[in-house]
Structure formats: structure tokens, C-alpha cells
Amino acid sequence: MTQGQSTNTTAESTEERPPELIDQYTTYVDTTLNVSNRRLRNNRFYTFLLSGTLAVISVLAQTEIIQAVGLLIASGLGVALCVLWYASIRSYSQLNGGKYAVVQEMEEELPFDPFAREWEVLDEGNNWRTYLTHTRVERKIPGVLILPYLALGVYALLQLL
């Protein structure tokens, strides 16, 4: 028997497994997809908000409408949003991890464990050459976007001195 398969044969599972199990499994897998979709919308929101704010600040800074104090406040707000975004990514990652653990537990009752097998094929995300997890990439984006906000804060502080 290969990993990713349960000990049940297809014939055994059809006789012993209630159809409700498949319904529960399908419904639960859908909830994992819903979490992933919410996560993507969340990422789009933060990307739009932080990038848009930088664009507005750069235009206003050239017209001298915004003063050093305003830049400092905008910098602090941007840094705070980047930290919140990172925490949100971490939270969604943990939630997805929990959901997929439950999916794998449910799959033990099915004749084949597709998610467990997929994870095995991907070396469980341990080797970035085999599979670079989306979360690893995703976590870097707030780290990159925080840099201009930190630079803006340093610039504003130097202007105030």
C-alpha cells in the first residue's frame, strides 16, 4: 500500500461508509477553499491600500501639502498596517493548516487520501525546490512594503530635527 491511501478498499468503503461522510468531506473541503479566497481578498486589500497610500504620499510630498509630521504619521500607519497584514497572513496560514489536518483525518475514512498524497509528493513543503509554499512568498510582501514606510519615517524624523 502506498502512502496517501487508507487501508480500506473501494468495495469495503462503499459498503461501510455512509454517504453523509462524502457530503461532510465535500462541504468541509469547500470551507478550506473559502478561507483561501478570503485570504487572497485580504492580500489584495492590503496591497492596494499600502501601495495607494505610498502613491498619494509621494504626490503630496512634492506639493508640500503634507509636512514632516504628516509624513511621520503616515509612516507609522503604514508600518502598523504591514505588521497587521503579516499577522493576518500568519493567522490564515494557521487556519488553513488546521483545516487541512481535519481534511486529512476525514480522508482516513475514504478509499484514497488525495490531499495527504499531494502533500507527500510536495515533500510537505520542506524543500523549496520541490514546492515553494505560497505562505513563504506571501509573508515577504509586507516585509518589502514596510521598507518605504520605514524610509519615510526616517526622512520625516530628519526633517523634524
Rosetta blueprint (number, residue, H / E / L):
1 M L
2 T L
3 Q L
4 G L
5 Q E
6 S L
7 T L
8 N L
9 T L
10 T H
11 A H
12 E H
13 S H
14 T H
15 E H
16 E H
17 R L
18 P L
19 P H
20 E H
21 L H
22 I H
23 D H
24 Q H
25 Y H
26 T H
27 T H
28 Y H
29 V H
30 D H
31 T H
32 T H
33 L H
34 N H
35 V H
36 S H
37 N H
38 R H
39 R H
40 L H
41 R H
42 N H
43 N H
44 R H
45 F H
46 Y H
47 T H
48 F H
49 L H
50 L H
51 S H
52 G H
53 T H
54 L H
55 A H
56 V H
57 I H
58 S H
59 V H
60 L H
61 A H
62 Q H
63 T L
64 E L
65 I L
66 I L
67 Q L
68 A H
69 V H
70 G H
71 L H
72 L H
73 I H
74 A H
75 S H
76 G H
77 L H
78 G H
79 V H
80 A H
81 L H
82 C H
83 V H
84 L H
85 W H
86 Y H
87 A H
88 S H
89 I H
90 R H
91 S H
92 Y H
93 S H
94 Q H
95 L H
96 N H
97 G H
98 G H
99 K H
100 Y H
101 A H
102 V H
103 V H
104 Q H
105 E H
106 M H
107 E H
108 E L
109 E L
110 L L
111 P L
112 F E
113 D L
114 P H
115 F H
116 A H
117 R H
118 E H
119 W H
120 E H
121 V H
122 L L
123 D H
124 E H
125 G H
126 N L
127 N L
128 W L
129 R L
130 T L
131 Y L
132 L L
133 T L
134 H H
135 T H
136 R H
137 V H
138 E H
139 R H
140 K H
141 I H
142 P H
143 G H
144 V H
145 L H
146 I H
147 L H
148 P H
149 Y H
150 L H
151 A H
152 L H
153 G H
154 V H
155 Y H
156 A H
157 L H
158 L H
159 Q H
160 L H
161 L L
